[in-house]
Every structure is written in C-alpha cells, then in structure tokens.
Amino acid sequence: MEYNSTLIFIISAFCLGAVLIMMRNSVPQKLKRGLASIAAVMILFAFFLIVYSLFTMGSSP
C-alpha cells in the first residue's frame, strides 16, 4: 500500500474540514451544503483509511 498518498489525502481532508469550519461565515450559501457534504465524505473516508492502515500494519507484505 502506498502510504505517502494516503497520508497526503488524510491531511488534505482534515485541512479542508478545518478551513470550512473556520471560514463558514464567508462561504456563499449556495456552496455551503455541497462543500460540507464533500468534506464530510472525505473525512469519513480518511477515518476509514486510518483504521484500515492500523489493522494491516502488522501484516507482512
């Protein structure tokens, strides 16, 4: 498994969520729901990748 790209995705998903939370007053109303949905899906997938990597950490290649 390529851990560099996984780590970059996890960091970017959490950064997107943090930016949306910090800038929630300046995001246009039409974009809020879409961006929040995309960020939530990305963060859930990032949590899945973290758990999956923890489960497969001890297995040999």
C-alpha positions as CSV (number, residue, x, y, z in Angstrom):
1,M,0.0,0.0,0.0
2,E,1.3,3.5,-0.9
3,Y,1.4,5.3,2.4
4,N,2.6,8.6,1.1
5,S,-0.5,9.3,-1.0
6,T,-2.8,8.0,1.8
7,L,-1.1,10.4,4.3
8,I,-1.5,13.3,1.9
9,F,-5.2,12.6,1.4
10,I,-5.8,12.3,5.1
11,I,-4.1,15.6,5.8
12,S,-5.9,17.4,3.0
13,A,-9.3,16.0,4.0
14,F,-8.9,17.3,7.6
15,C,-7.5,20.6,6.4
16,L,-10.5,21.1,4.1
17,G,-12.8,20.4,7.0
18,A,-10.9,22.8,9.2
19,V,-10.9,25.6,6.6
20,L,-14.7,25.1,6.0
21,I,-15.3,25.4,9.8
22,M,-13.1,28.4,10.2
23,M,-14.5,30.2,7.1
24,R,-18.1,29.2,7.4
25,N,-19.3,32.9,7.5
26,S,-17.6,33.9,4.3
27,V,-18.6,30.9,2.1
28,P,-21.6,31.7,-0.1
29,Q,-24.9,30.0,0.9
30,K,-25.2,28.1,-2.4
31,L,-21.8,26.4,-1.9
32,K,-22.1,25.6,1.8
33,R,-24.1,22.4,1.6
34,G,-22.1,21.0,-1.3
35,L,-18.8,21.7,0.2
36,A,-19.9,20.4,3.6
37,S,-21.1,17.2,2.1
38,I,-17.9,16.7,0.1
39,A,-15.8,17.4,3.2
40,A,-17.8,15.0,5.3
41,V,-17.4,12.2,2.8
42,M,-13.7,12.9,2.5
43,I,-13.2,12.9,6.3
44,L,-15.2,9.7,6.7
45,F,-13.0,8.0,4.1
46,A,-9.9,9.4,5.8
47,F,-11.0,7.8,9.1
48,F,-11.6,4.5,7.2
49,L,-8.1,4.7,5.8
50,I,-6.6,5.3,9.2
51,V,-8.4,2.3,10.7
52,Y,-7.6,0.1,7.7
53,S,-3.9,1.0,8.0
54,L,-3.9,0.2,11.7
55,F,-5.4,-3.2,11.0
56,T,-2.9,-4.0,8.2
57,M,0.1,-2.5,10.0
58,G,1.3,-5.8,11.5
59,S,0.8,-8.0,8.4
60,S,3.8,-8.9,6.3
61,P,3.8,-8.0,2.6
